[in-house]
Amino acid sequence: MTQSAPQPLLIFFTSTTNGHCRRAEGYLAQVLQRRRNHQTFKVRMIAQEEHPDLLARFRVDTTPTLLVVHEKVVQGKLVGPRGCGDIQTFLAPWLR
């Protein structure tokens, strides 16, 4: 039996007080639900107010920001997505 590659980690850096972050969260949900892509990633939401250390560690200066981490390496970063199209284009290499 062969082992499949581990799922990439999709980190969504957000802020609980930012309306743009709430909209981006909705866009992300829409993209991941299309064509059953909700199983493509392990998704983690990181609130700026709760984990400023993680934002510093990953050099995130702006929320919302999306990072794809695969096998402990950051594979992609999207700062300030404006809609589903931005997110879908960014995630295209991993989506079905």
N, CA, C and O atoms as CSV, one atom per row, in Angstrom:
chain,resi,resn,atom,element,x,y,z
A,1,MET,N,N,0.847,-1.179,0.000
A,1,MET,CA,C,0.000,0.000,0.000
A,1,MET,C,C,0.892,1.242,0.000
A,1,MET,O,O,1.803,1.346,0.822
A,2,THR,N,N,0.644,2.176,-0.903
A,2,THR,CA,C,1.432,3.395,-0.957
A,2,THR,C,C,0.767,4.490,-0.144
A,2,THR,O,O,-0.457,4.571,-0.045
A,3,GLN,N,N,1.618,5.335,0.438
A,3,GLN,CA,C,1.095,6.457,1.199
A,3,GLN,C,C,0.960,7.652,0.279
A,3,GLN,O,O,1.843,7.928,-0.533
A,4,SER,N,N,-0.151,8.358,0.412
A,4,SER,CA,C,-0.323,9.561,-0.381
A,4,SER,C,C,0.403,10.724,0.297
A,4,SER,O,O,0.666,10.692,1.499
A,5,ALA,N,N,0.714,11.732,-0.481
A,5,ALA,CA,C,1.382,12.913,0.055
A,5,ALA,C,C,0.477,13.585,1.083
A,5,ALA,O,O,-0.746,13.560,0.943
A,6,PRO,N,N,1.063,14.181,2.103
A,6,PRO,CA,C,0.234,14.851,3.103
A,6,PRO,C,C,-0.508,16.034,2.496
A,6,PRO,O,O,-0.044,16.661,1.544
A,7,GLN,N,N,-1.670,16.321,3.072
A,7,GLN,CA,C,-2.461,17.470,2.625
A,7,GLN,C,C,-1.684,18.757,2.884
A,7,GLN,O,O,-1.041,18.888,3.926
A,8,PRO,N,N,-1.731,19.699,1.962
A,8,PRO,CA,C,-1.148,21.003,2.258
A,8,PRO,C,C,-1.986,21.710,3.327
A,8,PRO,O,O,-3.188,21.473,3.455
A,9,LEU,N,N,-1.334,22.567,4.075
A,9,LEU,CA,C,-1.992,23.363,5.102
A,9,LEU,C,C,-2.295,24.734,4.518
A,9,LEU,O,O,-1.404,25.400,3.990
A,10,LEU,N,N,-3.537,25.148,4.612
A,10,LEU,CA,C,-3.951,26.477,4.179
A,10,LEU,C,C,-4.207,27.293,5.431
A,10,LEU,O,O,-5.128,27.005,6.195
A,11,ILE,N,N,-3.382,28.321,5.636
A,11,ILE,CA,C,-3.518,29.171,6.819
A,11,ILE,C,C,-4.175,30.477,6.388
A,11,ILE,O,O,-3.711,31.155,5.470
A,12,PHE,N,N,-5.262,30.811,7.071
A,12,PHE,CA,C,-5.977,32.057,6.816
A,12,PHE,C,C,-5.723,32.974,8.003
A,12,PHE,O,O,-6.270,32.768,9.086
A,13,PHE,N,N,-4.889,33.988,7.791
A,13,PHE,CA,C,-4.623,34.980,8.826
A,13,PHE,C,C,-5.707,36.038,8.743
A,13,PHE,O,O,-5.916,36.651,7.696
A,14,THR,N,N,-6.393,36.247,9.856
A,14,THR,CA,C,-7.575,37.091,9.873
A,14,THR,C,C,-7.532,38.037,11.072
A,14,THR,O,O,-6.618,37.976,11.894
A,15,SER,N,N,-8.517,38.897,11.156
A,15,SER,CA,C,-8.704,39.783,12.300
A,15,SER,C,C,-10.183,39.782,12.640
A,15,SER,O,O,-11.030,39.859,11.750
A,16,THR,N,N,-10.491,39.698,13.903
A,16,THR,CA,C,-11.890,39.643,14.328
A,16,THR,C,C,-12.586,40.989,14.178
A,16,THR,O,O,-13.812,41.059,14.262
A,17,THR,N,N,-11.825,42.059,13.955
A,17,THR,CA,C,-12.420,43.395,13.864
A,17,THR,C,C,-12.390,43.969,12.451
A,17,THR,O,O,-12.698,45.147,12.268
A,18,ASN,N,N,-12.031,43.179,11.458
A,18,ASN,CA,C,-11.844,43.664,10.092
A,18,ASN,C,C,-12.919,43.084,9.177
A,18,ASN,O,O,-12.995,41.869,8.991
A,19,GLY,N,N,-13.741,43.949,8.612
A,19,GLY,CA,C,-14.812,43.501,7.721
A,19,GLY,C,C,-14.288,42.837,6.457
A,19,GLY,O,O,-14.902,41.895,5.955
A,20,HIS,N,N,-13.170,43.310,5.937
A,20,HIS,CA,C,-12.587,42.694,4.743
A,20,HIS,C,C,-12.198,41.241,5.031
A,20,HIS,O,O,-12.319,40.384,4.155
A,21,CYS,N,N,-11.734,40.960,6.243
A,21,CYS,CA,C,-11.387,39.584,6.621
A,21,CYS,C,C,-12.621,38.693,6.627
A,21,CYS,O,O,-12.567,37.550,6.171
A,22,ARG,N,N,-13.729,39.208,7.140
A,22,ARG,CA,C,-14.965,38.413,7.156
A,22,ARG,C,C,-15.434,38.108,5.739
A,22,ARG,O,O,-15.878,36.994,5.461
A,23,ARG,N,N,-15.341,39.084,4.841
A,23,ARG,CA,C,-15.727,38.846,3.440
A,23,ARG,C,C,-14.795,37.817,2.797
A,23,ARG,O,O,-15.246,36.916,2.090
A,24,ALA,N,N,-13.490,37.960,3.049
A,24,ALA,CA,C,-12.521,37.032,2.469
A,24,ALA,C,C,-12.756,35.611,2.975
A,24,ALA,O,O,-12.551,34.650,2.233
A,25,GLU,N,N,-13.179,35.469,4.219
A,25,GLU,CA,C,-13.491,34.146,4.761
A,25,GLU,C,C,-14.649,33.513,3.969
A,25,GLU,O,O,-14.623,32.319,3.671
A,26,GLY,N,N,-15.642,34.309,3.639
A,26,GLY,CA,C,-16.757,33.825,2.821
A,26,GLY,C,C,-16.311,33.431,1.422
A,26,GLY,O,O,-16.744,32.409,0.890
A,27,TYR,N,N,-15.437,34.252,0.822
A,27,TYR,CA,C,-14.908,33.923,-0.508
A,27,TYR,C,C,-14.147,32.603,-0.465
A,27,TYR,O,O,-14.304,31.757,-1.345
A,28,LEU,N,N,-13.323,32.436,0.561
A,28,LEU,CA,C,-12.543,31.200,0.699
A,28,LEU,C,C,-13.470,29.995,0.807
A,28,LEU,O,O,-13.238,28.976,0.158
A,29,ALA,N,N,-14.510,30.102,1.614
A,29,ALA,CA,C,-15.462,28.996,1.768
A,29,ALA,C,C,-16.098,28.641,0.427
A,29,ALA,O,O,-16.258,27.464,0.107
A,30,GLN,N,N,-16.461,29.655,-0.357
A,30,GLN,CA,C,-17.071,29.399,-1.666
A,30,GLN,C,C,-16.099,28.655,-2.593
A,30,GLN,O,O,-16.487,27.702,-3.268
A,31,VAL,N,N,-14.857,29.090,-2.620
A,31,VAL,CA,C,-13.872,28.458,-3.502
A,31,VAL,C,C,-13.639,27.009,-3.101
A,31,VAL,O,O,-13.576,26.130,-3.961
A,32,LEU,N,N,-13.512,26.751,-1.801
A,32,LEU,CA,C,-13.229,25.390,-1.347
A,32,LEU,C,C,-14.421,24.458,-1.523
A,32,LEU,O,O,-14.236,23.246,-1.633
A,33,GLN,N,N,-15.632,24.990,-1.553
A,33,GLN,CA,C,-16.810,24.146,-1.730
A,33,GLN,C,C,-17.055,23.791,-3.195
A,33,GLN,O,O,-17.720,22.797,-3.487
A,34,ARG,N,N,-16.535,24.579,-4.100
A,34,ARG,CA,C,-16.711,24.289,-5.529
A,34,ARG,C,C,-16.019,22.986,-5.883
A,34,ARG,O,O,-14.895,22.734,-5.448
A,35,ARG,N,N,-16.673,22.178,-6.654
A,35,ARG,CA,C,-16.105,20.906,-7.124
A,35,ARG,C,C,-15.514,20.076,-5.979
A,35,ARG,O,O,-14.557,19.327,-6.175
A,36,ARG,N,N,-16.077,20.215,-4.819
A,36,ARG,CA,C,-15.670,19.423,-3.642
A,36,ARG,C,C,-14.209,19.638,-3.244
A,36,ARG,O,O,-13.530,18.679,-2.877
A,37,ASN,N,N,-13.722,20.852,-3.307
A,37,ASN,CA,C,-12.350,21.156,-2.918
A,37,ASN,C,C,-12.178,21.358,-1.417
A,37,ASN,O,O,-11.071,21.642,-0.959
A,38,HIS,N,N,-13.252,21.216,-0.642
A,38,HIS,CA,C,-13.149,21.434,0.795
A,38,HIS,C,C,-12.268,20.391,1.488
A,38,HIS,O,O,-11.907,20.585,2.649
A,39,GLN,N,N,-11.914,19.304,0.822
A,39,GLN,CA,C,-11.027,18.288,1.399
A,39,GLN,C,C,-9.583,18.426,0.905
A,39,GLN,O,O,-8.726,17.625,1.280
A,40,THR,N,N,-9.307,19.423,0.077
A,40,THR,CA,C,-7.988,19.585,-0.521
A,40,THR,C,C,-6.942,20.007,0.507
A,40,THR,O,O,-5.790,19.579,0.435
A,41,PHE,N,N,-7.340,20.841,1.457
A,41,PHE,CA,C,-6.412,21.413,2.431
A,41,PHE,C,C,-6.843,21.101,3.856
A,41,PHE,O,O,-8.014,20.837,4.129
A,42,LYS,N,N,-5.875,21.139,4.748
A,42,LYS,CA,C,-6.163,21.309,6.169
A,42,LYS,C,C,-6.213,22.820,6.344
A,42,LYS,O,O,-5.228,23.500,6.056
A,43,VAL,N,N,-7.319,23.355,6.802
A,43,VAL,CA,C,-7.482,24.802,6.917
A,43,VAL,C,C,-7.377,25.209,8.381
A,43,VAL,O,O,-8.004,24.616,9.259
A,44,ARG,N,N,-6.561,26.242,8.619
A,44,ARG,CA,C,-6.400,26.799,9.967
A,44,ARG,C,C,-6.666,28.294,9.898
A,44,ARG,O,O,-6.110,28.996,9.053
A,45,MET,N,N,-7.512,28.769,10.787
A,45,MET,CA,C,-7.792,30.195,10.909
A,45,MET,C,C,-6.939,30.726,12.069
A,45,MET,O,O,-6.968,30.174,13.169
A,46,ILE,N,N,-6.198,31.777,11.821
A,46,ILE,CA,C,-5.335,32.370,12.847
A,46,ILE,C,C,-5.743,33.832,13.004
A,46,ILE,O,O,-5.576,34.637,12.088
A,47,ALA,N,N,-6.280,34.162,14.176
A,47,ALA,CA,C,-6.701,35.538,14.447
A,47,ALA,C,C,-5.508,36.371,14.917
A,47,ALA,O,O,-4.768,35.979,15.819
A,48,GLN,N,N,-5.349,37.507,14.291
A,48,GLN,CA,C,-4.259,38.427,14.606
A,48,GLN,C,C,-4.257,38.787,16.091
A,48,GLN,O,O,-3.192,38.887,16.702
A,49,GLU,N,N,-5.423,38.979,16.668
A,49,GLU,CA,C,-5.533,39.393,18.061
A,49,GLU,C,C,-5.104,38.293,19.030
A,49,GLU,O,O,-4.639,38.577,20.134
A,50,GLU,N,N,-5.262,37.045,18.612
A,50,GLU,CA,C,-4.946,35.921,19.491
A,50,GLU,C,C,-3.531,35.381,19.314
A,50,GLU,O,O,-2.957,34.834,20.256
A,51,HIS,N,N,-2.966,35.526,18.126
A,51,HIS,CA,C,-1.655,34.938,17.842
A,51,HIS,C,C,-0.745,35.885,17.054
A,51,HIS,O,O,-0.315,35.543,15.952
A,52,PRO,N,N,-0.445,37.068,17.599
A,52,PRO,CA,C,0.440,37.988,16.875
A,52,PRO,C,C,1.826,37.379,16.627
A,52,PRO,O,O,2.519,37.761,15.683
A,53,ASP,N,N,2.221,36.430,17.482
A,53,ASP,CA,C,3.513,35.758,17.305
A,53,ASP,C,C,3.569,34.968,15.996
A,53,ASP,O,O,4.610,34.930,15.340
A,54,LEU,N,N,2.450,34.336,15.613
A,54,LEU,CA,C,2.426,33.571,14.367
A,54,LEU,C,C,2.446,34.491,13.149
A,54,LEU,O,O,3.048,34.160,12.128
A,55,LEU,N,N,1.790,35.639,13.256
A,55,LEU,CA,C,1.866,36.595,12.153
A,55,LEU,C,C,3.308,37.050,11.967
A,55,LEU,O,O,3.782,37.162,10.837
A,56,ALA,N,N,4.005,37.310,13.061
A,56,ALA,CA,C,5.416,37.719,12.974
A,56,ALA,C,C,6.271,36.589,12.404
A,56,ALA,O,O,7.138,36.823,11.562
A,57,ARG,N,N,6.023,35.371,12.864
A,57,ARG,CA,C,6.808,34.209,12.404
A,57,ARG,C,C,6.702,34.004,10.889
A,57,ARG,O,O,7.683,33.681,10.220
A,58,PHE,N,N,5.483,34.202,10.364
A,58,PHE,CA,C,5.255,34.004,8.928
A,58,PHE,C,C,5.359,35.306,8.133
A,58,PHE,O,O,5.043,35.338,6.943
A,59,ARG,N,N,5.800,36.370,8.788
A,59,ARG,CA,C,5.984,37.683,8.146
A,59,ARG,C,C,4.707,38.176,7.477
A,59,ARG,O,O,4.715,38.601,6.322
A,60,VAL,N,N,3.616,38.112,8.227
A,60,VAL,CA,C,2.324,38.595,7.742
A,60,VAL,C,C,2.086,39.969,8.352
A,60,VAL,O,O,1.983,40.107,9.571
A,61,ASP,N,N,1.997,40.986,7.496
A,61,ASP,CA,C,1.793,42.356,7.951
A,61,ASP,C,C,0.362,42.840,7.761
A,61,ASP,O,O,-0.051,43.821,8.379
A,62,THR,N,N,-0.391,42.160,6.914
A,62,THR,CA,C,-1.734,42.595,6.534
A,62,THR,C,C,-2.700,41.425,6.654
A,62,THR,O,O,-2.376,40.297,6.280
A,63,THR,N,N,-3.891,41.706,7.179
A,63,THR,CA,C,-4.955,40.703,7.163
A,63,THR,C,C,-6.048,41.221,6.250
A,63,THR,O,O,-6.311,42.423,6.219
A,64,PRO,N,N,-6.684,40.337,5.512
A,64,PRO,CA,C,-6.481,38.899,5.439
A,64,PRO,C,C,-5.273,38.531,4.572
A,64,PRO,O,O,-4.939,39.219,3.608
A,65,THR,N,N,-4.638,37.432,4.947
A,65,THR,CA,C,-3.557,36.842,4.168
A,65,THR,C,C,-3.744,35.332,4.174
A,65,THR,O,O,-4.083,34.745,5.202
A,66,LEU,N,N,-3.523,34.712,3.034
A,66,LEU,CA,C,-3.574,33.253,2.912
A,66,LEU,C,C,-2.174,32.730,2.636
A,66,LEU,O,O,-1.435,33.296,1.831
A,67,LEU,N,N,-1.816,31.640,3.314
A,67,LEU,CA,C,-0.558,30.947,3.069
A,67,LEU,C,C,-0.850,29.486,2.797
A,67,LEU,O,O,-1.712,28.889,3.442
A,68,VAL,N,N,-0.136,28.909,1.844
A,68,VAL,CA,C,-0.177,27.468,1.638
A,68,VAL,C,C,1.172,26.931,2.091
A,68,VAL,O,O,2.222,27.341,1.596
A,69,VAL,N,N,1.120,25.998,3.047
A,69,VAL,CA,C,2.333,25.367,3.570
A,69,VAL,C,C,2.237,23.880,3.254
A,69,VAL,O,O,1.253,23.223,3.593
A,70,HIS,N,N,3.275,23.361,2.600
A,70,HIS,CA,C,3.301,21.944,2.267
A,70,HIS,C,C,4.666,21.393,2.626
A,70,HIS,O,O,5.696,21.924,2.210
A,71,GLU,N,N,4.661,20.332,3.395
A,71,GLU,CA,C,5.893,19.699,3.874
A,71,GLU,C,C,6.827,20.722,4.523
A,71,GLU,O,O,8.029,20.756,4.258
A,72,LYS,N,N,6.225,21.563,5.391
A,72,LYS,CA,C,6.923,22.551,6.222
A,72,LYS,C,C,7.557,23.698,5.445
A,72,LYS,O,O,8.416,24.403,5.974
A,73,VAL,N,N,7.143,23.892,4.196
A,73,VAL,CA,C,7.667,24.974,3.370
A,73,VAL,C,C,6.489,25.813,2.866
A,73,VAL,O,O,5.499,25.271,2.375
A,74,VAL,N,N,6.604,27.137,2.990
A,74,VAL,CA,C,5.566,28.022,2.451
A,74,VAL,C,C,5.643,27.956,0.929
A,74,VAL,O,O,6.658,28.305,0.326
A,75,GLN,N,N,4.546,27.500,0.322
A,75,GLN,CA,C,4.484,27.329,-1.130
A,75,GLN,C,C,3.840,28.520,-1.837
A,75,GLN,O,O,4.023,28.707,-3.040
A,76,GLY,N,N,3.085,29.324,-1.086
A,76,GLY,CA,C,2.420,30.466,-1.702
A,76,GLY,C,C,1.838,31.391,-0.658
A,76,GLY,O,O,1.500,30.970,0.448
A,77,LYS,N,N,1.722,32.680,-1.028
A,77,LYS,CA,C,1.184,33.697,-0.121
A,77,LYS,C,C,0.318,34.649,-0.931
A,77,LYS,O,O,0.726,35.136,-1.985
A,78,LEU,N,N,-0.883,34.909,-0.422
A,78,LEU,CA,C,-1.807,35.852,-1.052
A,78,LEU,C,C,-2.224,36.879,-0.004
A,78,LEU,O,O,-2.840,36.534,1.003
A,79,VAL,N,N,-1.886,38.127,-0.247
A,79,VAL,CA,C,-2.209,39.214,0.678
A,79,VAL,C,C,-3.429,39.970,0.157
A,79,VAL,O,O,-3.477,40.377,-1.004
A,80,GLY,N,N,-4.416,40.150,1.040
A,80,GLY,CA,C,-5.581,40.966,0.718
A,80,GLY,C,C,-6.414,40.510,-0.450
A,80,GLY,O,O,-6.661,41.304,-1.358
A,81,PRO,N,N,-6.868,39.253,-0.475
A,81,PRO,CA,C,-7.705,38.802,-1.596
A,81,PRO,C,C,-8.961,39.657,-1.721
A,81,PRO,O,O,-9.584,40.017,-0.723
A,82,ARG,N,N,-9.323,39.977,-2.964
A,82,ARG,CA,C,-10.461,40.855,-3.233
A,82,ARG,C,C,-11.730,40.117,-3.626
A,82,ARG,O,O,-12.789,40.731,-3.760
A,83,GLY,N,N,-11.636,38.812,-3.811
A,83,GLY,CA,C,-12.830,38.071,-4.205
A,83,GLY,C,C,-12.493,36.624,-4.482
A,83,GLY,O,O,-11.348,36.195,-4.336
A,84,CYS,N,N,-13.510,35.879,-4.886
A,84,CYS,CA,C,-13.331,34.451,-5.178
A,84,CYS,C,C,-12.306,34.231,-6.280
A,84,CYS,O,O,-11.525,33.281,-6.222
A,85,GLY,N,N,-12.302,35.104,-7.284
A,85,GLY,CA,C,-11.366,34.944,-8.397
A,85,GLY,C,C,-9.924,35.006,-7.942
A,85,GLY,O,O,-9.105,34.200,-8.384
A,86,ASP,N,N,-9.589,35.957,-7.060
A,86,ASP,CA,C,-8.223,36.056,-6.518
A,86,ASP,C,C,-7.827,34.765,-5.818
A,86,ASP,O,O,-6.739,34.232,-6.037
A,87,ILE,N,N,-8.722,34.273,-4.977
A,87,ILE,CA,C,-8.421,33.076,-4.187
A,87,ILE,C,C,-8.325,31.853,-5.089
A,87,ILE,O,O,-7.419,31.034,-4.930
A,88,GLN,N,N,-9.245,31.724,-6.026
A,88,GLN,CA,C,-9.225,30.566,-6.920
A,88,GLN,C,C,-7.954,30.553,-7.769
A,88,GLN,O,O,-7.354,29.495,-7.958
A,89,THR,N,N,-7.544,31.687,-8.271
A,89,THR,CA,C,-6.321,31.769,-9.061
A,89,THR,C,C,-5.110,31.398,-8.218
A,89,THR,O,O,-4.235,30.661,-8.673
A,90,PHE,N,N,-5.058,31.904,-6.999
A,90,PHE,CA,C,-3.955,31.604,-6.086
A,90,PHE,C,C,-3.882,30.110,-5.755
A,90,PHE,O,O,-2.799,29.526,-5.735
A,91,LEU,N,N,-5.031,29.503,-5.498
A,91,LEU,CA,C,-5.084,28.094,-5.078
A,91,LEU,C,C,-5.125,27.110,-6.252
A,91,LEU,O,O,-5.099,25.898,-6.038
A,92,ALA,N,N,-5.189,27.613,-7.481
A,92,ALA,CA,C,-5.340,26.753,-8.658
A,92,ALA,C,C,-4.363,25.573,-8.724
A,92,ALA,O,O,-4.778,24.488,-9.129
A,93,PRO,N,N,-3.088,25.729,-8.349
A,93,PRO,CA,C,-2.191,24.583,-8.436
A,93,PRO,C,C,-2.606,23.398,-7.554
A,93,PRO,O,O,-2.191,22.267,-7.808
A,94,TRP,N,N,-3.413,23.644,-6.532
A,94,TRP,CA,C,-3.812,22.587,-5.616
A,94,TRP,C,C,-5.250,22.134,-5.792
A,94,TRP,O,O,-5.624,21.069,-5.300
A,95,LEU,N,N,-6.067,22.925,-6.486
A,95,LEU,CA,C,-7.489,22.588,-6.625
A,95,LEU,C,C,-7.714,21.572,-7.730
A,95,LEU,O,O,-6.936,21.472,-8.678
A,96,ARG,N,N,-8.794,20.824,-7.584
A,96,ARG,CA,C,-9.177,19.825,-8.598
A,96,ARG,C,C,-9.934,20.484,-9.725
A,96,ARG,O,O,-10.341,19.812,-10.672
